Amino acid sequence: MNSVAPHGLALHEALALLGIGDLHPGGSATTDFLLRELDRASPRRVLEIGAGIGVTTQRLLERGWQVTAIEPNPVLRGVLEKRSAVRIHAGTFETFDDTEPYDAVIAESVLYRLNLEQAFGHAHRLLRPGGLLALVDMVWTEAARPEETAALATRSESAFGIPLASVDRLTWAGWRHALAAAGFTEVAAQPVGPSSERSLRRWGTILRNGVRHPPALARYLKYRSVARVPSAPAGWLESWRSVWKRL
């Protein structure tokens, strides 16, 4: 969660300085889906893994929930600290611990970079019995060639600062198996279609903040110049949003 591209700012860091969040699959529509499911349980204490610049954090706070945010990236954390008055853990999820259990844990496009067996086990320990784990991630499909996924992940991390998916070819069936093995049962799950959140309003935000952060704007424009080249063959990747209950 803390990679930096060789040429300076990673893409997600540039976008953070430009004020753009909701970078996970499905954008705000996915977050709305996850939060609707969490609303049913009326959580009090919520842990957010990889809070980024705090867009989802604000939505959690607006519900009156007590939020602890994990954000190890110093660029993103700097924006988060200015945006939200919450307890922030500057280390990784693996190094986080707490004495009081959480009612819910939410992770948007961050778990795929971790050892899933360990990550799900750690989330299980942090949740109270019956607590919920809400997540969204991009995963490989059965069509992806296992011998090529690691190279694709490495190339995308080199180009953009973060990999597009896990190094190992773990499919959604593999994720579900790992979650069940860690002691979770599925509450709700949906495939995520292409996001359509790019808009003139978003461009306005990028250009306005780009005046204050020229390197970030230059990084983003460079990304757009290469983003038209597919990073993985068609049909090799898909995204899922889901909520799981700790047994």
Backbone hydrogen bonds in HBPLUS format (Angstrom, degrees):
<---DONOR---> <-ACCEPTOR-->    atom                        ^
c    i                          cat <-CA-CA->   ^        H-A-AA   ^      H-
h    n   atom  resd res      DA  || num        DHA   H-A  angle D-A-AA Bond
n    s   type  num  typ     dist DA aas  dist angle  dist       angle   num
A0008-GLY N   A0005-ALA O   3.10 MM   3  5.57 158.0  2.15 124.7 123.9     1
A0013-GLU N   A0010-ALA O   3.02 MM   3  5.17 125.2  2.33 100.9 115.6     2
A0014-ALA N   A0010-ALA O   2.91 MM   4  6.25 157.0  1.97 158.5 165.5     3
A0011-LEU N   A0160-PHE O   2.83 MM 149  5.28 161.9  1.86 142.8 149.1     4
A0015-LEU N   A0011-LEU O   2.93 MM   4  6.21 163.4  1.95 156.6 161.0     5
A0016-ALA N   A0012-HIS O   3.03 MM   4  6.09 142.3  2.18 129.6 139.6     6
A0017-LEU N   A0013-GLU O   3.12 MM   4  6.45 158.9  2.17 149.8 153.3     7
A0018-LEU N   A0014-ALA O   3.02 MM   4  6.28 133.8  2.24 139.0 152.5     8
A0020-ILE N   A0015-LEU O   2.88 MM   5  5.20 170.6  1.89 153.7 150.7     9
A0019-GLY N   A0016-ALA O   3.03 MM   3  5.13 160.1  2.07 105.0 110.5    10
A0027-GLY N   A0024-HIS O   2.97 MM   3  5.47 163.0  2.00 137.6 140.8    11
A0030-THR N   A0027-GLY O   3.13 MM   3  5.58 128.3  2.41 108.5 120.1    12
A0031-THR N   A0027-GLY O   3.30 MM   4  6.72 159.1  2.35 147.7 153.4    13
A0032-ASP N   A0028-SER O   2.86 MM   4  6.08 158.6  1.90 150.2 155.9    14
A0033-PHE N   A0029-ALA O   3.08 MM   4  6.32 153.6  2.15 141.0 147.5    15
A0034-LEU N   A0030-THR O   2.99 MM   4  6.34 163.4  2.02 156.2 159.7    16
A0035-LEU N   A0031-THR O   2.85 MM   4  6.03 165.3  1.87 157.4 161.5    17
A0036-ARG N   A0032-ASP O   2.90 MM   4  6.01 149.6  2.00 145.8 153.7    18
A0037-GLU N   A0033-PHE O   3.27 MM   4  6.55 154.3  2.34 145.1 150.9    19
A0038-LEU N   A0034-LEU O   3.02 MM   4  6.37 153.8  2.09 144.9 152.7    20
A0039-ASP N   A0035-LEU O   2.76 MM   4  5.90 150.0  1.85 146.2 154.4    21
A0041-ALA N   A0038-LEU O   2.95 MM   3  5.50 145.1  2.07 114.0 123.5    22
A0042-SER N   A0039-ASP O   3.07 MM   3  5.08 153.5  2.14 103.0 111.3    23
A0066-GLN N   A0044-ARG O   2.77 MM  22  5.91 166.2  1.79 177.5 177.5    24
A0103-ASP N   A0045-ARG O   2.92 MM  58  5.35 147.2  2.03 136.6 147.0    25
A0104-ALA N   A0045-ARG O   3.30 MM  59  6.72 141.0  2.46 154.0 159.6    26
A0046-VAL N   A0066-GLN O   2.85 MM  20  6.08 166.2  1.87 165.3 165.9    27
A0068-THR N   A0046-VAL O   2.98 MM  22  6.39 154.8  2.04 161.2 168.1    28
A0047-LEU N   A0104-ALA O   2.93 MM  57  6.36 160.7  1.97 149.9 154.7    29
A0106-ILE N   A0047-LEU O   2.89 MM  59  6.36 157.2  1.94 161.4 168.5    30
A0048-GLU N   A0068-THR O   2.86 MM  20  6.23 166.5  1.88 164.9 169.0    31
A0070-ILE N   A0048-GLU O   2.84 MM  22  6.10 154.5  1.91 173.7 177.4    32
A0049-ILE N   A0106-ILE O   2.90 MM  57  6.22 164.4  1.92 164.3 169.4    33
A0050-GLY N   A0070-ILE O   2.84 MM  20  5.34 120.7  2.19 128.8 146.2    34
A0051-ALA N   A0070-ILE O   2.97 MM  19  5.93 154.1  2.04 142.7 150.9    35
A0054-GLY N   A0051-ALA O   3.12 MM   3  5.52 153.0  2.20 139.5 138.3    36
A0058-GLN N   A0054-GLY O   3.06 MM   4  6.12 154.4  2.13 140.1 143.3    37
A0059-ARG N   A0056-THR O   2.98 MM   3  5.05 116.1  2.40  97.7 113.8    38
A0060-LEU N   A0056-THR O   2.95 MM   4  6.31 149.9  2.04 154.2 163.3    39
A0061-LEU N   A0057-THR O   2.94 MM   4  6.25 160.1  1.98 153.1 158.5    40
A0062-GLU N   A0058-GLN O   2.91 MM   4  6.09 151.5  2.00 147.1 154.6    41
A0063-ARG N   A0060-LEU O   3.12 MM   3  5.41 146.1  2.24 103.1 113.0    42
A0064-GLY N   A0061-LEU O   2.83 MM   3  5.15 160.2  1.87 113.2 118.8    43
A0069-ALA N   A0087-ARG O   2.86 MM  18  6.20 170.3  1.87 167.5 168.0    44
A0089-HIS N   A0069-ALA O   2.74 MM  20  6.18 160.8  1.77 159.9 166.8    45
A0071-GLU N   A0089-HIS O   3.03 MM  18  6.28 164.2  2.06 161.9 165.7    46
A0077-ARG N   A0073-ASN O   2.83 MM   4  5.89 159.4  1.87 155.7 162.8    47
A0078-GLY N   A0074-PRO O   3.00 MM   4  5.93 146.6  2.11 133.3 140.7    48
A0080-LEU N   A0076-LEU O   2.96 MM   4  6.24 161.3  1.99 150.8 156.8    49
A0081-GLU N   A0077-ARG O   2.84 MM   4  6.00 160.2  1.88 154.3 157.9    50
A0083-ARG N   A0079-VAL O   3.10 MM   4  6.26 134.2  2.32 141.7 154.7    51
A0083-ARG N   A0080-LEU O   3.04 MM   3  5.01 129.4  2.30  95.5 109.7    52
A0084-SER N   A0080-LEU O   2.89 MM   4  5.91 163.1  1.91 165.8 165.9    53
A0095-THR N   A0092-THR O   3.16 MM   3  5.35 136.6  2.36  98.9 110.1    54
A0096-PHE N   A0093-PHE O   3.11 MM   3  5.15 158.1  2.16 105.1 111.9    55
A0102-TYR N   A0126-LEU O   2.80 MM  24  6.05 163.3  1.83 153.3 159.1    56
A0128-ARG N   A0102-TYR O   2.94 MM  26  5.82 154.8  2.00 160.6 154.9    57
A0132-LEU N   A0103-ASP O   3.07 MM  29  6.51 155.2  2.13 142.9 142.8    58
A0105-VAL N   A0132-LEU O   2.82 MM  27  6.30 149.4  1.91 156.9 167.0    59
A0134-ALA N   A0105-VAL O   2.78 MM  29  6.19 165.3  1.80 162.9 167.4    60
A0107-ALA N   A0134-ALA O   2.86 MM  27  6.30 152.0  1.94 155.0 164.2    61
A0136-VAL N   A0107-ALA O   3.21 MM  29  6.80 139.9  2.38 153.3 157.7    62
A0109-SER N   A0136-VAL O   2.65 MM  27  5.48 152.0  1.73 160.0 161.3    63
A0113-ARG N   A0110-VAL O   3.38 MM   3  6.14 165.5  2.41 118.4 122.1    64
A0114-LEU N   A0111-LEU O   2.92 MM   3  5.35 167.2  1.94 120.6 124.6    65
A0119-ALA N   A0115-ASN O   2.81 MM   4  5.98 162.8  1.84 158.4 164.4    66
A0120-PHE N   A0116-LEU O   2.84 MM   4  5.82 173.8  1.85 154.9 156.4    67
A0121-GLY N   A0117-GLU O   3.14 MM   4  6.14 152.2  2.22 135.6 143.7    68
A0122-HIS N   A0118-GLN O   2.88 MM   4  6.06 152.1  1.96 146.3 153.9    69
A0123-ALA N   A0119-ALA O   2.92 MM   4  6.17 159.4  1.97 149.4 155.0    70
A0124-HIS N   A0120-PHE O   2.95 MM   4  6.09 152.6  2.02 142.9 150.4    71
A0125-ARG N   A0121-GLY O   3.10 MM   4  6.39 150.9  2.19 142.3 149.2    72
A0126-LEU N   A0122-HIS O   3.07 MM   4  6.34 144.5  2.20 145.4 155.1    73
A0127-LEU N   A0123-ALA O   3.11 MM   4  6.26 132.3  2.35 144.6 155.8    74
A0131-GLY N   A0128-ARG O   2.83 MM   3  5.14 156.9  1.88 138.0 138.2    75
A0130-GLY N   A0246-ARG O   2.96 MM 116  4.96 146.3  2.07 132.5 141.9    76
A0246-ARG N   A0131-GLY O   2.78 MM 115  5.40 165.6  1.80 163.9 168.5    77
A0133-LEU N   A0244-TRP O   2.71 MM 111  5.03 159.1  1.75 149.6 156.7    78
A0244-TRP N   A0133-LEU O   2.78 MM 111  5.03 155.1  1.84 140.6 149.3    79
A0135-LEU N   A0242-SER O   2.91 MM 107  5.58 167.8  1.93 164.1 167.2    80
A0242-SER N   A0135-LEU O   2.87 MM 107  5.58 161.8  1.90 165.2 169.2    81
A0137-ASP N   A0240-TRP O   3.15 MM 103  5.90 151.3  2.24 154.6 161.1    82
A0240-TRP N   A0137-ASP O   3.11 MM 103  5.90 158.9  2.15 162.7 164.0    83
A0139-VAL N   A0238-GLU O   2.67 MM  99  5.50 169.2  1.68 174.2 178.1    84
A0238-GLU N   A0139-VAL O   2.93 MM  99  5.50 155.5  1.99 157.5 163.8    85
A0141-THR N   A0236-TRP O   2.88 MM  95  5.18 145.6  2.00 132.4 132.4    86
A0144-ALA N   A0141-THR O   3.18 MM   3  5.67 151.8  2.26 110.9 117.7    87
A0148-GLU N   A0145-ARG O   2.87 MM   3  5.48 164.6  1.89 124.9 130.2    88
A0152-LEU N   A0148-GLU O   3.10 MM   4  6.36 158.6  2.15 154.3 160.4    89
A0153-ALA N   A0149-THR O   2.94 MM   4  6.13 159.1  1.98 150.9 156.4    90
A0154-THR N   A0150-ALA O   2.97 MM   4  6.17 156.9  2.02 146.8 153.3    91
A0155-ARG N   A0151-ALA O   2.92 MM   4  6.10 161.6  1.96 149.1 154.0    92
A0156-SER N   A0152-LEU O   3.01 MM   4  6.13 161.7  2.04 147.9 152.7    93
A0157-GLU N   A0153-ALA O   3.06 MM   4  6.20 150.8  2.14 141.9 149.7    94
A0158-SER N   A0154-THR O   3.00 MM   4  6.22 152.4  2.08 146.4 153.9    95
A0159-ALA N   A0155-ARG O   3.01 MM   4  6.24 150.4  2.10 145.4 153.1    96
A0160-PHE N   A0156-SER O   2.87 MM   4  5.84 166.1  1.88 150.6 154.6    97
A0161-GLY N   A0157-GLU O   2.77 MM   4  4.61 141.2  1.92 122.8 130.8    98
A0170-LEU N   A0168-ASP O   2.87 MM   2  5.68 124.6  2.18 112.4  95.7    99
A0174-GLY N   A0171-THR O   2.93 MM   3  5.06 120.7  2.29  97.4 112.8   100
A0175-TRP N   A0171-THR O   2.99 MM   4  6.45 148.8  2.09 147.8 157.1   101
A0176-ARG N   A0172-TRP O   2.93 MM   4  6.20 164.7  1.96 153.5 156.7   102
A0177-HIS N   A0173-ALA O   3.02 MM   4  6.20 154.8  2.08 142.3 149.3   103
A0178-ALA N   A0174-GLY O   2.95 MM   4  6.16 158.9  2.00 146.7 152.3   104
A0179-LEU N   A0175-TRP O   2.89 MM   4  6.15 157.6  1.94 155.1 161.2   105
A0180-ALA N   A0176-ARG O   2.98 MM   4  6.15 161.8  2.02 148.4 153.2   106
A0181-ALA N   A0177-HIS O   2.91 MM   4  6.10 156.3  1.97 147.7 154.8   107
A0182-ALA N   A0178-ALA O   3.06 MM   4  6.23 134.5  2.27 137.0 148.3   108
A0182-ALA N   A0179-LEU O   3.18 MM   3  5.11 129.6  2.45  92.4 105.6   109
A0184-PHE N   A0179-LEU O   3.04 MM   5  5.49 146.7  2.15 141.5 145.1   110
A0183-GLY N   A0180-ALA O   3.06 MM   3  5.25 158.8  2.11 105.5 112.1   111
A0247-LEU N   A0183-GLY O   2.92 MM  64  5.70 178.7  1.93 164.3 163.9   112
A0185-THR N   A0245-LYS O   2.92 MM  60  5.28 151.8  2.00 142.1 150.9   113
A0245-LYS N   A0185-THR O   2.83 MM  60  5.28 166.4  1.85 155.6 156.6   114
A0187-VAL N   A0243-VAL O   2.82 MM  56  5.42 163.0  1.84 153.9 152.3   115
A0188-ALA N   A0243-VAL O   3.26 MM  55  5.29 156.6  2.32 138.4 140.0   116
A0243-VAL N   A0188-ALA O   2.83 MM  55  5.29 152.9  1.90 153.1 155.9   117
A0190-GLN N   A0241-ARG O   2.86 MM  51  5.46 156.3  1.92 161.3 168.3   118
A0241-ARG N   A0190-GLN O   2.92 MM  51  5.46 165.5  1.94 163.1 167.1   119
A0192-VAL N   A0239-SER O   2.78 MM  47  5.16 158.8  1.83 137.6 136.9   120
A0203-TRP N   A0199-SER O   3.03 MM   4  6.39 156.3  2.09 147.0 153.6   121
A0204-GLY N   A0200-LEU O   2.86 MM   4  6.12 148.9  1.95 145.2 154.0   122
A0205-THR N   A0201-ARG O   3.08 MM   4  6.41 150.9  2.17 144.0 150.8   123
A0206-ILE N   A0202-ARG O   2.98 MM   4  6.30 159.7  2.02 150.5 155.9   124
A0207-LEU N   A0203-TRP O   2.91 MM   4  6.12 169.1  1.92 155.9 158.0   125
A0208-ARG N   A0204-GLY O   2.94 MM   4  5.97 159.6  1.98 146.3 152.5   126
A0209-ASN N   A0205-THR O   3.02 MM   4  6.10 169.3  2.03 150.8 153.9   127
A0210-GLY N   A0206-ILE O   2.78 MM   4  5.75 133.2  2.00 137.2 151.6   128
A0212-ARG N   A0209-ASN O   3.06 MM   3  5.37 130.2  2.31 102.9 115.0   129
A0213-HIS N   A0209-ASN O   3.01 MM   4  6.27 134.6  2.22 139.9 153.6   130
A0216-ALA N   A0213-HIS O   3.05 MM   3  5.44 122.8  2.39 109.4 123.3   131
A0217-LEU N   A0213-HIS O   3.15 MM   4  6.52 155.9  2.21 153.8 161.2   132
A0218-ALA N   A0214-PRO O   2.90 MM   4  6.12 162.8  1.93 157.5 162.1   133
A0219-ARG N   A0215-PRO O   2.94 MM   4  6.11 152.3  2.01 142.2 149.7   134
A0220-TYR N   A0216-ALA O   3.01 MM   4  6.25 158.4  2.06 146.7 152.1   135
A0221-LEU N   A0217-LEU O   2.97 MM   4  6.20 163.3  2.00 153.5 157.7   136
A0222-LYS N   A0218-ALA O   3.00 MM   4  6.15 150.0  2.09 142.7 151.0   137
A0223-TYR N   A0219-ARG O   3.00 MM   4  6.25 154.4  2.07 146.2 153.1   138
A0224-ARG N   A0220-TYR O   3.02 MM   4  6.36 158.4  2.07 151.0 156.0   139
A0225-SER N   A0221-LEU O   3.18 MM   4  6.39 137.6  2.37 136.7 147.1   140
A0225-SER N   A0222-LYS O   3.11 MM   3  5.14 128.4  2.38  95.2 109.0   141
A0226-VAL N   A0223-TYR O   3.02 MM   3  5.46 147.9  2.13 109.9 119.0   142
A0227-ALA N   A0223-TYR O   2.85 MM   4  5.86 129.6  2.11 149.3 164.9   143
A0229-VAL N   A0226-VAL O   3.14 MM   3  5.89 166.1  2.16 121.3 125.3   144
A0236-TRP N   A0233-PRO O   3.20 MM   3  5.83 149.9  2.29 142.7 141.3   145
